[in-house]
Amino acid sequence: MSYGFEVKQTGQGYHVAKPGFDLMISREYLQAVDYTELRKIELVMRDLMKE
């Protein structure tokens, strides 16, 4: 599932993008991440939206 994002596999992980949004995620990060860490990312993005 891409949820409207273009997902490309790179040499070290994944590039998730759509117009105005670019995110690089390494395989190591995905293997180590847990729900708490994902929640922190969500909170950072919400704070950025307020600026």
Protein Blocks (a to p, Z undefined) as FASTA:
>chain_A
ZZhpacdddfklccdddehiacdddfklmmmpcfklmmmmmmmmmmmmmZZ
